[in-house]
Amino acid sequence: MMFSGMSAQKKDSADMTVLVTGASGLLGLNFSLALHNQARIVGVSHHTRLQNTPFSVLEADLTDRQQVENLLEQVRPDVILNCAALANLDRCEEDPELAQRMNADLPGWLAGWTHRNAAGLVHISTDAVFDGVRGNYIETDTPKPLGQYAVTKLEGEQCVLSTDPYAAVCRVNFYGCSPSGKRSLVEFFYNNLSAGNTVNGFTDVLFCPLYVLDLSEILWKIMQQRIGGLYHVVSSQCLSKYDFGVRVARAFGLDETLVKPASWKDVGLKSVRSPDLRLRVDKIQEELSQPMPGITAGLMRFREAMQAGLPAVIKSYLKTA
């Protein structure tokens, strides 16, 4: 499916203005840094401020609808990449109103603007809209969210597609270098294993993690090709979090025996987990006419980025005062 309006008169990529909400987050920042030479990137941040980035940054409270409308009229983007979300599971349970505003209301506001202005919208959702009872989900399977985070993210999907049916909604699971150095599961494993610490790896939680720069490139193709609809945009390979930890250890030559097999039910987590979040990627592969990247290739790219000093580069963009 094509983005509304944009199919009538395609712009060259370099002439496109892409507004990235959540630009100080893992995906938003990595996408903006990777693609700032391909389009005019305008990032939006709020609580975590950025400095000296190679792309423009604006500050706005995205829970305030009027600020959102003012921002959109100021920038007039050709495409919006909505990475902004309240993703902390426990925080969503503690503050369901904030979760509702960020994960459901905001996507609907953005979709209303893109639909009225014939612009594109790529909204980032989550594999967690499923309960994980059986796995191997396709886009037409009925979601069964567990917990406030998943409930509000599903509502966000529905708000987007009902308001702007030409928007793209991408259910994702990704990893990479985060601004804090602690946000991503791969960083959890790498940091602890490098320090010689033992860590739990859940053998009963299955997922399909995609390296964030692989994801960024796929999202850019979705924008360039004006693709709309609901898609699973994850790795072509799925594994347990225990196996992922072992692969991280092997990728960096670390001691894989420090990754201890465990069950998520036995470690006292406050929020319930969906055990089997294997997603099928047939639809996006057919749409783009290319296979989705696998786990091994992604971890090799992550290792190269770590060795090239990407964590320090990303951290340098955080405004500390």
C-alpha positions in Angstrom: 0.0 0.0 0.0 1.2 3.5 -0.8 1.4 6.5 1.6 -1.6 8.8 1.0 -0.7 11.9 -1.1 3.0 11.2 -1.4 2.4 8.7 -4.3 1.1 11.5 -6.5 4.3 13.5 -6.5 7.4 11.7 -5.1 10.2 13.8 -3.7 13.8 13.0 -4.0 15.1 11.5 -0.8 17.4 14.4 -0.1 14.5 16.8 -0.4 12.3 14.9 2.2 11.9 16.3 5.6 11.6 13.5 8.2 10.4 14.3 11.7 11.6 11.8 14.2 9.8 11.8 17.5 11.8 10.2 20.4 15.0 11.3 18.8 17.0 10.8 22.0 16.0 7.2 22.3 17.7 4.1 21.0 15.9 3.8 17.7 15.3 7.5 17.1 18.9 8.5 17.6 20.4 5.7 15.7 18.1 6.2 12.8 18.7 10.0 12.7 22.5 9.5 12.8 22.5 6.9 10.1 20.2 8.7 7.7 20.9 12.4 8.3 22.9 12.5 5.0 20.0 10.9 3.1 17.2 13.4 4.1 16.5 16.5 6.2 16.1 15.0 9.7 14.4 17.0 12.4 14.5 15.2 15.8 12.1 15.9 18.7 13.3 15.3 22.3 11.9 16.3 25.7 13.3 14.8 28.9 16.6 13.7 27.4 18.1 16.6 25.6 20.6 16.4 22.7 23.5 18.7 21.7 25.8 19.0 18.6 23.9 16.5 16.6 24.4 16.4 12.8 20.6 16.9 12.4 18.2 19.5 13.7 16.6 19.0 17.1 13.5 20.6 18.6 12.1 20.2 22.1 8.5 19.5 22.8 6.2 17.9 25.3 4.5 15.2 23.1 1.8 14.6 25.8 0.5 18.1 25.0 -1.7 18.0 21.9 -1.4 21.7 21.2 2.4 21.5 21.4 2.3 18.6 19.0 0.1 20.5 16.5 2.3 23.6 16.7 5.4 21.4 16.1 3.9 19.8 13.1 2.8 23.1 11.6 6.3 24.5 12.2 8.2 21.6 10.6 5.6 20.5 8.0 7.3 17.1 7.5 6.9 14.9 4.5 7.2 11.8 6.7 7.0 11.3 10.5 8.8 8.4 12.2 7.1 8.0 15.5 9.6 6.4 17.9 8.3 8.2 21.0 6.7 5.9 23.6 6.5 5.1 27.3 8.3 1.7 27.0 9.1 1.0 30.7 6.7 -1.8 31.6 6.5 -1.0 35.3 6.1 2.7 34.7 3.2 2.0 32.4 1.5 0.1 35.2 2.2 2.8 37.7 1.1 5.7 35.4 -1.6 4.4 33.0 -2.7 7.9 32.1 0.8 8.8 30.8 1.0 5.5 29.0 -2.3 6.3 27.3 -1.1 9.7 26.2 2.3 8.6 24.8 1.4 5.2 23.4 -2.1 5.7 22.1 -3.2 9.4 22.0 0.0 10.7 20.4 0.0 8.3 17.5 -3.6 9.2 16.8 -2.7 12.9 16.8 0.2 12.4 14.4 -2.0 10.2 12.1 -4.7 12.9 12.0 -2.1 15.5 10.9 -0.5 13.2 8.2 -3.9 12.3 6.8 -5.1 15.9 6.6 -1.8 17.0 5.0 -1.1 14.0 2.7 2.1 13.2 4.5 3.6 9.8 5.5 3.7 8.2 8.9 5.7 5.3 10.1 4.6 4.4 13.6 6.7 2.1 15.7 4.8 -0.6 17.6 5.8 -3.7 19.4 5.8 -7.5 19.3 4.3 -7.3 22.8 0.8 -6.8 21.5 0.6 -10.6 21.5 0.3 -12.7 24.6 3.0 -15.1 23.4 1.1 -18.3 24.0 1.9 -19.9 20.7 4.2 -17.6 18.7 4.8 -17.6 14.9 2.4 -14.7 14.6 1.4 -13.1 11.3 -0.1 -9.6 10.9 -3.7 -10.9 10.7 -3.6 -12.8 14.0 -5.7 -11.3 16.8 -3.5 -9.5 19.4 -3.9 -10.3 23.0 -1.9 -7.7 25.0 -0.7 -8.3 28.5 -0.2 -5.3 30.8 -0.7 -1.6 30.3 2.2 -1.1 28.0 1.0 -3.7 25.5 -2.6 -2.5 25.8 -1.8 1.1 25.0 0.6 0.2 22.2 -2.1 -1.9 20.5 -4.5 1.0 20.9 -1.9 3.2 19.3 -1.8 0.9 16.3 -5.6 1.1 16.0 -5.6 4.9 16.3 -3.1 5.2 13.5 -4.6 2.8 11.0 -8.2 4.0 11.6 -7.2 7.7 11.3 -4.7 7.3 8.4 -5.1 4.0 6.6 -2.1 4.8 4.4 0.3 5.0 7.4 2.8 2.2 8.1 2.7 0.5 11.5 5.8 -1.6 12.3 5.8 -4.1 15.1 9.5 -4.4 16.1 12.0 -5.8 18.6 15.5 -4.3 18.3 18.8 -3.9 20.0 21.9 -1.7 19.7 23.9 1.2 21.2 21.6 3.3 23.4 22.4 6.8 24.7 22.6 5.5 28.3 24.6 2.4 27.4 22.1 0.3 29.4 18.8 0.5 27.5 19.3 -2.5 25.2 19.3 -6.2 26.0 22.5 -6.6 24.0 24.2 -4.0 26.2 23.0 -5.8 29.4 24.7 -8.9 28.2 27.8 -7.2 26.9 28.4 -5.0 29.9 28.0 -7.8 32.4 29.9 -10.4 30.5 32.8 -8.0 29.9 32.9 -7.4 33.7 32.9 -11.1 34.4 29.5 -11.1 35.9 27.1 -14.0 35.7 23.7 -13.1 34.2 20.4 -14.8 33.8 19.2 -15.7 30.3 15.6 -16.6 29.9 15.2 -20.0 28.2 11.4 -19.6 28.1 11.2 -16.2 26.4 11.5 -16.3 22.6 11.9 -13.3 20.3 13.3 -12.1 17.0 15.6 -9.2 17.8 16.8 -7.0 14.9 20.0 -4.8 15.0 18.9 -1.2 15.2 20.9 -0.1 12.1 19.3 -2.9 10.1 15.9 -1.8 11.3 16.8 1.8 10.4 17.6 0.9 6.9 14.4 -1.1 6.5 12.4 1.9 7.9 14.1 4.2 5.4 13.1 1.9 2.5 9.5 1.9 3.8 9.6 5.7 3.7 11.2 5.8 0.2 8.8 3.3 -1.3 5.8 5.0 0.4 4.7 1.7 1.9 1.7 1.7 4.3 -0.1 -0.9 6.3 0.7 -3.2 9.3 4.0 -5.1 9.2 6.2 -7.3 11.4 9.7 -5.8 11.1 12.0 -8.1 13.1 14.8 -10.5 12.5 14.2 -13.4 10.1 15.6 -15.6 12.9 14.1 -16.2 16.4 15.7 -17.5 19.6 15.5 -17.5 23.3 17.0 -14.7 25.4 19.4 -17.2 26.8 20.6 -18.2 23.4 20.9 -14.5 22.5 23.1 -14.0 25.5 25.3 -16.9 24.5 25.6 -15.5 20.9 26.6 -12.1 22.3 29.3 -13.8 24.3 30.6 -15.7 21.3 30.5 -12.6 19.1 32.9 -10.8 21.5 35.0 -13.8 22.6 33.6 -13.6 26.1 32.8 -16.4 28.6 29.4 -17.9 27.5 29.2 -20.0 30.7 28.5 -16.8 32.6 25.1 -16.8 30.9 22.9 -18.9 33.2 19.7 -20.5 31.9 16.7 -19.3 33.9 12.9 -18.9 33.7 11.4 -15.4 33.8 8.9 -16.7 36.3 11.6 -17.3 38.9 13.4 -13.9 39.0 10.7 -11.7 40.6 9.8 -9.5 37.7 6.9 -7.1 38.4 5.4 -7.2 35.0 4.2 -10.3 33.2 6.2 -11.4 30.1 4.8 -12.8 26.8 6.9 -16.1 26.4 6.7 -16.7 22.7 7.0 -13.6 20.5 8.2 -15.2 17.3 6.8 -13.1 14.5 6.6 -14.0 10.8 8.2 -11.6 8.4 6.8 -12.9 5.1 4.7 -9.8 4.4 7.5 -7.2 4.7 10.0 -9.5 2.8 7.5 -9.7 0.0 6.8 -6.0 0.0 10.4 -5.0 -0.1 11.5 -8.0 -2.2 14.4 -8.8 0.1 15.0 -11.1 3.2 15.1 -9.6 6.6 18.5 -9.7 8.3 19.4 -12.5 10.6 20.8 -12.6 14.2 24.5 -13.5 13.3 24.9 -10.7 10.7 23.3 -8.2 13.1 25.6 -9.1 16.0 28.6 -8.8 13.7 27.5 -5.2 12.7 26.9 -4.4 16.4 30.4 -5.7 17.3 31.9 -3.6 14.5 30.1 -0.5 15.8 31.3 -1.2 19.3 34.9 -1.5 18.1 34.5 1.7 16.1 33.5 3.6 19.2 29.9 4.2 18.4 28.8 4.1 22.1 31.1 7.1 22.9 29.8 9.0 19.9 26.2 8.5 20.8 26.9 9.5 24.4 28.6 12.7 23.3 25.3 13.9 21.9 23.6 13.9 25.3 23.3 17.3 26.9 24.4 16.8 30.5 23.6 20.2 31.9 
